[in-house]
Structure formats: structure tokens, C-alpha cells
Amino acid sequence: MFKQVTLENFRTHKLTTIELYPVTLLIGNNNSGKTNLLAGIQHFCNLVRRENSDNKKSQTINATRDLYPHKYRLAKDEEPMSFSILWNNEDGEINYKIEICESSNFRYNASCQEKITIQLANNQISKELESGYNQPINILELRKKIQLDPSLEENEKALCELFFLYFTNTFSYHFQPTFLKQKDNDDAEQQQENKFNNSLEIEERRIPVSLGETGSNFQSLLHHVKENEQRIFSSFIAKMRTVDTSFIGVRYDPNRSSLIWEFDLGRKGSVEEFMPDVVSDGFMKIAAISLLASLRRPPAIIMLEEIENGINPGNIQQLMNWIWQATSPNQDGFTTSQFILTSHSPSVLREFNQHPDHVYTVRLDKRSRQSDVRNLNTALDTLVGIGAIKDDEVEYETEENTGKQLIKIPKYQLAELWYTGTIG
């Protein structure tokens, strides 16, 4: 499970650290820096994924492409843009950091540095490896160095490799109902068949990528899964029926080059059929998430922007309950995805009244163009301390594992604090 991320000098994030949970919420107004935080995680994930792709030739870090468009505008030239992430499982813990900075040593003026700390669960002594600190380099080589390092034990190398596999399986989406509902066409189907075969490895690696940031390939992907990956499709149907018990399934109509969505609306012996464009926006968004969650090894982190779009406020609770259920281990014993959500809706915020430490409020300081990210639990504690929230309206709960004191207030009051601008 990923525990913490830190962004430094990335877009509006001068220095931002957040703890990660099974479901983490970033809430704030438009243009506050929520998307930038997700973009930072995805940017560094893409760099590591690119370097460790099937291409045998190393990909250089390019300042024009990988540094300048993303660096915090008010940072000094000598200050690096950096990212660090903490991850653990039952076997141990990994702390990984990558820095990109300007350098006169290379043609395109960019160098990179990597550092990893390995702590096995049964060992009190941690090990640290680094790359690019003693000699400037412009490629990410640490992952390869780890596998060749004779000082590391095989279980340490295996833990590192598992971390990289999880980290590079991170994807950010901003699903748009118009794109999710695009019907299949012959060209799209042929392209999809060219991308996939019946290999589970291919399915796991490419479906999250092929889905696209907006979900534009969703209908053709679901068609492919229905025809070729029955286990995934069955899991998808089961997940969708927990959302709407009237949902039966989908079938492909070659005459209309489209999936047909089928529902039982209570007419005995009759199945109602709908083209994708008339299915509700919220249902289609949940369907796209369900497809990802149905993979045997789904994305380790699924980042979803503006989760409330297209969903009736009255159905937000059902959606959030479904997302929390999706973080539970699946039937094969694999831990499913962690979610990072962004929203500016109080309807979403109030569903976290029992988990205020899972929420971060994001504001933008317009003078410094710097995002201010604060944990909601800490903010509520401050408000109680200054009397802005009365003690008799607050419940306190201490977490057994961490000893952290959580402050819980009623849903309506949490939404009111957001509406009045007291938080967020």
C-alpha cells in the first residue's frame, strides 16, 4: 500500500506532502492545485514506466519535455523538481525519491538523481542505494542497478521490483460521459484487436492505458473484454449489479456497431435495451471504474478527477460506498486499487465525515501561485480549539494502530463549513 507522497517544485506545489489511504480526497475550488497534484504523481510514474518499458534503449530525461513545462515558476534554477513516495507491504517498506534538475553536463540540460531506502519487515537495518549523485546522469538507472547489486539479498531485490511494478501501474482519469458513451466502429474494433490478445499479461498492462484519460475507448474495450476475457467480464457484471440490481449486462449489436446495455425494469419477461448515449452519465462513469477494478491486478492507484460530475448528489453516498468496497482484497487475494479523488462538491466531502484524516483541502495563494494543502482532521482540530466548532457537536475517536485522534462532526455541519468557506 502506498502511504505517502511528496511533491517539490512541481507546478503550483512548492512543497506538498500528503498521506495516502485506501481512498484519499482532495477538495478545493477550481484552479487551486488539485489536478496539479495528481499530474505530479502521474508525471513521475510515467518517467519510471518509460525508462523500464520493453524498449532496450534507455530514455534520456529531456529538460524541454520533462522539466521546464512542469517546474514551479518561482523556483530557483538550481532547485530540483522532485518526487518521493513511501510504500509498504507485509514484507517490508520502500521509500523512493527522484529529482530532476538543470545541468550543463548534457545537451538538453537535464539530469536526474534517484534514491531508494529498503527496509525488510524482519530486519532492523535498512539499506540505501542511489544513482546520479556522485556522477551526473540523464537516465533513470536505479531499477537496473538494484537487480545487479551484489550487496542486496534476493528478497530485497524482489521487494524493490514489486514496488516498481505497483508504482508504474498508476493511472489518472478525468472521465467524460460523452467520451465514455462513444459507440464502437469497425476501425476502433480492428485497432483494439491489434492491441490485445488473450494473454492475461497483455490485458493487465494495456487496458488501463488504452482506456484513455477521458474514457474514449471504453465501449470498444468492454466489447473486447466480453469476447475475450470472460473472468474479467463476469467480475464487471457482478460489480455493476451491486450498483443497480436491474442491470443485466451488455451485448454487441453488429448492425449498429454498438454495445447494447440491458436492464430489467420490472416488465415480466421483457428486457429493456438502451444505446450507450441514453444510459445515465453516472452509471457509465461507475462502469468504467468497475472495468478497471475487475482486472485481476487492477491499477495500484486510480486517480479520478471531479468524481461527482454526472452523478446526482443523492447518489454520491452509494458511489462512495461502492468505491470503499472496491479497495478490499479480491477473490484471488490481491489487494485492489487505492483511489485518489478530487472534488469541489460538499456532497462528496460529507461522505468523509467519519474519515476526516483522509481529506486534504487545497487552496491557491494567488501572490506566490503556490498551493496550500492541509489535512482536514488537523483543520477541524484547530477550529475546535478556537471555538469555531462547539465541543458538544464533536466526537473523538482514537485509532488503535496509530494512536491518531480523529475529530468527527455531523455530515450537515461539514457541508456547512465548506459552504461558508471556513474550510476548503
Buried (B, 14 or more C-beta within 10 A) or exposed (E): BBBEBBBBBBBBBBBBBBBBBBBBBBBBBEEBBBBBBBBBBBBBBBBBBBBBEEEEEBBBBBBEEBBEEBBBEEBEEEBBBBBBBBBBBEBBBBBBBBBBBBBEEBEBBBBBBBBBBBBBEEEEEEBEBBBBEEEBBBBBBBBBBBEEBEEBEEBBBBBBBBBBEBBBBBBBBBBBBEBBBBBBEEEBBEBBEEBBEEEEEEBBBBBBEBBBBBBBBBBBBBBBBBBBBEBBBEBBBEBBEBBEEEBBBBEBBEEEBBBBBBBBEEEEEEEEEBBBEEBBBBBBBBBBBBBBBBBBBBBBBBBBBBBBBBBEEEBBBBBBEBBBEBBEEBEEEEBBBBBBBBBBBBBBBBBBBEBBBBBBBBBBEEEEBBBBBBBBBBBBBEBBEEEEBEEEEBEEEEEEEEEEEBBBBEBEBBBBBBEEEEBB
